[in-house]
Amino acid sequence: MQTRDGDAFAHQLLRFSALAASFIAVTVYQRYLNQGLQIRWRAWMSRQLLGHWVRPRSSRRPTRARPDP
């Protein structure tokens, strides 16, 4: 049951290393894409909110308080 086969071990180690490297690469790329999407979404949201805020007649103009007679 417990045979020490160096060639099989090396093959399995190589297979595991390839799978681990692939998993790490996919995870890093997924995180990169997710963060890029977040940055683009925040920039878009900021432009939208700023555009609505500075748009003419989007809010009431401040009124001056009249002095008491």
C-alpha positions as CSV (number, residue, x, y, z in Angstrom):
1,M,0.0,0.0,0.0
2,Q,2.8,2.4,0.8
3,T,5.2,2.1,-2.1
4,R,7.8,4.8,-2.6
5,D,7.7,5.7,-6.3
6,G,9.7,8.8,-6.9
7,D,8.6,9.2,-10.5
8,A,4.9,9.1,-9.6
9,F,5.5,11.5,-6.7
10,A,7.3,13.9,-9.0
11,H,4.5,13.7,-11.5
12,Q,1.8,14.3,-8.9
13,L,3.9,17.2,-7.5
14,L,4.1,18.7,-10.9
15,R,0.4,18.3,-11.5
16,F,-0.4,19.9,-8.1
17,S,2.0,22.8,-8.8
18,A,0.3,23.5,-12.2
19,L,-3.1,23.4,-10.6
20,A,-2.1,25.6,-7.7
21,A,-0.4,28.1,-10.1
22,S,-3.5,28.2,-12.3
23,F,-5.8,28.8,-9.4
24,I,-3.6,31.6,-8.1
25,A,-3.5,33.2,-11.5
26,V,-7.2,33.0,-12.0
27,T,-7.9,34.4,-8.5
28,V,-5.4,37.3,-9.0
29,Y,-6.9,38.2,-12.4
30,Q,-10.5,38.0,-11.0
31,R,-9.5,40.4,-8.2
32,Y,-7.9,42.7,-10.7
33,L,-11.0,42.8,-12.9
34,N,-13.3,43.3,-9.9
35,Q,-11.2,46.3,-8.6
36,G,-11.1,47.8,-12.0
37,L,-14.9,47.5,-12.3
38,Q,-15.3,49.1,-8.9
39,I,-13.0,52.1,-9.9
40,R,-14.9,52.6,-13.1
41,W,-18.3,52.4,-11.4
42,R,-17.2,54.9,-8.7
43,A,-15.9,57.3,-11.3
44,W,-19.2,57.0,-13.3
45,M,-21.2,57.5,-10.1
46,S,-19.2,60.6,-9.1
47,R,-19.7,62.1,-12.6
48,Q,-23.4,61.4,-12.5
49,L,-23.9,62.9,-9.0
50,L,-21.7,65.9,-9.8
51,G,-23.5,66.5,-13.0
52,H,-26.9,66.5,-11.3
53,W,-25.6,68.7,-8.5
54,V,-24.2,71.5,-10.8
55,R,-27.0,71.3,-13.3
56,P,-28.9,74.6,-13.6
57,R,-32.2,74.7,-11.5
58,S,-31.4,71.4,-9.9
59,S,-31.8,72.9,-6.4
60,R,-33.3,76.0,-4.9
61,R,-31.3,79.1,-4.9
62,P,-30.4,80.4,-1.5
63,T,-32.7,83.2,-0.4
64,R,-31.6,86.1,1.7
65,A,-33.2,86.6,5.0
66,R,-35.1,89.9,5.1
67,P,-34.3,92.2,8.0
68,D,-37.0,92.6,10.6
69,P,-38.8,95.9,10.2
